[in-house]
């Protein structure tokens, strides 16, 4: 699999352009896999380490070619970084490499050929045209890498949501008592539905989601996992807010949980599970709902303390 683009090399008295052949080593000793551009003044070819360029046998021509080539060096560097993100994914810790497909190999080969064309334009003296072509090529590759990142982000979210649903189901099934007299099944339901709401939010926003095309697999795992974790935690926080009586208003519990009293504390009142499921999904879906509620409560508490101090 290609790693990128190597810097241009000049022919030497010991190694000429005509010595460069497929299946033979180049001037650096790397086997030549394929020659993309073959002219009298330069060659652009592929080795196991990526694209490489060999300049003219004529020293003066090679000097001009090298100057033209380095006008494109920044674009080549960015292209190389983007191309590396399209390589087969390696899972962290295990080192397992996800298998590639012939279709994916053809896609990478297409981009390599396009970059070879771009380099050929620059070496031939069409520097401005080459830079313009490189910008378009990088944009297309970045878009493809971004889509790949979004798909993997969604896959991680699906996987962690499945874990949350399975863990919540097991907790609801076997966690029957609570040291703090909490309602285990309601908390488990909040975790399950909060993660589901976060997954729904991720799916809805997937196409417009900002994804760094150069981000590695580890970052996608962190981003995807954090979104599901935040959704589950938000649902639990909202649940405790209603159980404590601190949060009320339009999302006030309905049904059996509507009117807790002193004789029947809120921790012993059975909430409507459909309501718990809905508000938990809502908390997981909206990233700002619970933070805004907490922020408003904190401001109210701070304002109340300030007022008490003033009265004193």
C-alpha positions in Angstrom: 0.0 0.0 0.0 1.4 3.4 -0.9 2.5 5.7 1.9 2.8 8.9 0.0 5.0 10.8 -2.4 8.8 10.8 -2.4 10.9 13.7 -3.3 12.3 14.0 -6.8 15.7 12.4 -7.5 18.1 13.2 -10.3 19.7 10.7 -12.5 23.4 9.9 -11.8 26.2 8.7 -14.0 25.6 5.2 -12.6 21.8 5.3 -13.0 20.0 6.9 -16.0 16.4 7.4 -16.8 16.5 4.4 -19.2 17.7 2.2 -16.4 14.4 2.7 -14.6 12.2 -0.4 -15.4 9.2 -2.1 -13.8 10.4 -4.9 -11.5 13.9 -3.5 -11.2 15.3 -1.4 -8.3 15.4 2.4 -8.7 18.4 4.7 -7.8 17.5 4.3 -4.1 17.2 0.5 -4.4 13.4 0.4 -4.1 11.6 -1.9 -6.5 9.6 -0.2 -9.2 6.1 -1.4 -9.2 4.6 0.7 -12.0 5.6 3.7 -14.1 2.8 6.3 -14.4 4.6 8.9 -16.6 7.3 8.0 -19.0 8.9 10.9 -21.0 12.4 11.7 -22.3 13.0 14.1 -19.5 11.5 12.5 -16.4 9.8 9.4 -14.9 7.0 9.2 -12.3 6.6 5.8 -10.8 5.4 3.9 -7.8 7.4 1.9 -5.2 6.2 0.1 -2.1 6.8 3.4 -0.3 4.7 5.5 -2.6 5.1 7.8 -5.6 8.6 8.8 -6.7 9.9 11.1 -9.4 13.2 10.7 -11.3 14.4 13.8 -13.1 16.3 14.4 -16.3 19.8 13.0 -17.1 20.7 16.6 -18.1 21.9 18.5 -15.0 20.6 21.9 -16.2 17.1 20.5 -17.1 17.0 18.6 -13.8 17.7 21.8 -11.9 14.7 23.6 -13.5 12.5 20.5 -12.9 13.5 20.4 -9.3 12.6 24.0 -8.8 9.2 23.5 -10.4 8.7 20.4 -8.3 9.3 22.2 -5.0 6.6 24.7 -5.9 4.3 21.8 -5.4 5.9 20.5 -2.2 3.3 21.8 0.2 0.5 20.3 -1.8 2.3 17.0 -2.1 2.8 16.9 1.7 -0.9 17.5 2.4 -1.9 14.9 -0.2 0.4 12.4 1.4 -1.2 13.0 4.8 -4.7 12.6 3.4 -3.7 9.5 1.4 -2.4 7.9 4.6 -5.9 8.2 6.2 -7.3 6.1 3.4 -5.0 3.2 4.2 -6.6 0.0 5.9 -7.5 0.8 9.5 -5.4 -0.7 12.3 -7.3 -1.3 15.5 -5.5 0.0 18.6 -3.8 -2.3 21.1 -4.5 -5.5 19.0 -2.7 -4.2 15.9 -5.4 -6.0 13.8 -5.5 -4.5 10.3 -9.0 -4.4 8.8 -8.9 -6.0 5.4 -8.9 -3.8 2.3 -11.1 -4.5 -0.8 -10.2 -4.4 -4.5 -12.5 -1.4 -4.9 -10.7 0.5 -2.3 -7.3 -0.4 -3.8 -8.6 0.9 -7.1 -9.7 4.2 -5.5 -6.2 4.7 -4.0 -4.6 3.8 -7.3 -6.8 6.4 -9.0 -5.7 9.2 -6.6 -2.0 8.2 -7.0 -2.4 8.4 -10.8 -4.0 11.8 -10.4 -1.2 13.1 -8.2 1.3 11.6 -10.7 -0.4 13.7 -13.4 -0.2 16.8 -11.2 3.5 16.2 -10.6 4.1 15.7 -14.3 2.5 19.1 -15.0 4.7 20.8 -12.4 7.9 19.2 -13.6 7.0 20.2 -17.2 6.8 23.8 -16.2 3.0 24.1 -15.8 3.3 25.1 -12.1 0.1 27.2 -11.7 -2.0 24.6 -13.5 -0.5 21.9 -11.3 -1.2 23.8 -8.1 -4.8 24.4 -9.2 -5.2 20.7 -10.1 -3.6 19.7 -6.7 -6.2 21.8 -4.8 -9.1 20.1 -6.5 -7.5 16.7 -5.9 -6.9 17.4 -2.2 -10.5 18.6 -1.9 -11.9 15.4 -3.4 -9.6 13.2 -1.2 -10.5 15.2 1.9 -14.2 14.7 1.2 -13.8 11.0 0.8 -11.6 10.7 3.9 -14.2 12.8 5.8 -17.0 10.5 4.7 -15.0 7.5 5.8 -14.4 9.1 9.2 -18.2 9.7 9.6 -19.0 6.1 8.8 -16.5 4.9 11.3 -17.8 7.4 13.8 -21.3 6.0 13.3 -20.1 2.5 13.6 -18.4 3.2 17.0 -21.6 4.9 18.2 -23.7 1.9 17.1 -21.3 -0.5 18.9 -21.3 1.5 22.2 -25.0 2.0 22.1 -25.5 -1.7 21.8 -23.2 -2.2 24.8 -25.2 0.4 26.8 -28.5 -1.3 25.8 -27.2 -4.7 26.7 -25.7 -3.5 30.0 -28.8 -1.7 30.9 -31.0 -4.7 30.2 -28.8 -6.9 32.4 -28.9 -4.3 35.1 -32.6 -4.0 34.9 -32.9 -7.8 35.0 -30.6 -8.6 37.9 -30.0 -5.4 39.8 -33.0 -5.5 42.1 -31.7 -3.7 45.2 -29.9 -0.4 45.7 -27.7 0.6 48.6 -28.9 4.2 48.3 -32.6 3.2 47.8 -32.5 4.2 44.2 -34.8 2.6 41.6 -32.3 0.4 39.6 -34.6 -0.3 36.7 -35.5 3.3 36.1 -31.8 4.3 36.2 -31.0 1.4 33.8 -33.8 2.6 31.5 -32.4 6.2 31.6 -28.9 5.0 30.6 -30.3 2.9 27.7 -32.6 5.6 26.3 -30.0 8.3 26.8 -27.5 6.4 24.7 -30.2 5.7 22.1 -31.0 9.4 22.0 -27.3 10.2 21.5 -27.1 7.7 18.7 -30.2 9.2 17.0 -28.6 12.7 17.3 -25.3 11.4 15.7 -27.3 9.8 12.9 -29.3 12.9 12.2 -26.2 15.1 12.2 -23.9 12.7 10.4 -23.9 14.4 7.0 -23.2 17.8 8.4 -20.8 16.6 11.1 -17.3 18.2 11.1 -14.8 15.4 10.8 -11.1 15.9 10.7 -10.1 13.9 7.6 -6.6 13.4 9.1 -7.9 12.0 12.4 -6.9 8.4 13.2 -9.0 5.6 14.4 -8.3 6.3 18.0 -9.8 9.8 17.7 -13.0 8.5 16.1 -13.3 6.0 19.0 -12.9 8.8 21.5 -15.4 11.1 19.7 -18.0 8.5 19.1 -17.7 7.0 22.6 -17.8 10.4 24.3 -21.0 11.3 22.5 -22.8 8.2 23.7 -21.3 8.5 27.2 -22.5 12.1 27.5 -26.0 11.1 26.3 -26.3 8.4 28.9 -25.0 10.6 31.7 -27.3 13.5 30.7 -30.3 11.2 30.9 -29.2 10.0 34.4 -28.6 13.5 35.6 -32.1 14.6 34.3 -33.7 11.6 36.0 -32.1 12.5 39.4 -33.2 16.1 38.9 -36.8 15.0 38.6 -36.5 12.5 41.4 -35.1 15.1 43.7 -37.8 17.6 42.8 -35.2 20.2 41.7 -36.3 20.1 38.1 -39.9 20.8 37.1 -41.8 22.6 34.5 -42.8 21.5 31.0 -40.9 18.2 31.5 -42.6 17.5 34.8 -43.2 13.7 35.3 -46.7 12.5 34.3 -48.8 9.6 35.6 -47.8 8.0 38.9 -44.8 10.3 39.3 -46.7 13.6 39.1 -47.6 14.2 42.7 -45.1 12.9 45.3 -45.9 13.8 48.8 -44.3 13.8 52.3 -46.0 10.5 53.0 -44.7 9.1 49.8 -41.2 10.5 49.1 -40.2 11.0 45.5 -37.7 8.1 45.8 -40.5 5.7 46.4 -43.0 7.0 43.9 -43.1 4.9 40.8 -42.5 7.1 37.7 -44.2 6.5 34.4 -41.6 4.4 32.5 -42.8 5.8 29.1 -42.1 9.3 30.5 -38.6 8.2 31.8 -37.8 6.7 28.3 -38.9 9.8 26.4 -37.1 12.4 28.6 -34.0 10.2 28.6 -34.0 10.1 24.8 -34.5 13.8 24.8 -31.6 14.4 27.1 -29.4 12.1 25.0 -30.5 13.7 21.8 -30.0 17.4 22.8 -26.4 18.1 23.8 -27.4 21.4 25.4 -30.6 20.4 27.3 -29.1 19.2 30.5 -26.1 21.5 30.6 -28.5 24.5 30.2 -30.7 23.1 33.0 -27.7 22.7 35.3 -26.4 26.1 34.3 -29.8 27.8 35.1 -30.0 26.0 38.4 -26.5 27.0 39.3 -27.2 30.6 38.5 -30.4 30.5 40.5 -28.6 29.0 43.5 -25.8 31.5 43.3 -28.3 34.4 43.0 -30.2 33.0 46.0 -27.1 32.8 48.1 -26.1 36.4 47.1 -29.6 37.6 48.1 -29.3 35.9 51.5 -25.9 37.4 52.1 -27.3 40.8 51.3 -30.2 40.4 53.7 -27.9 39.4 56.4 
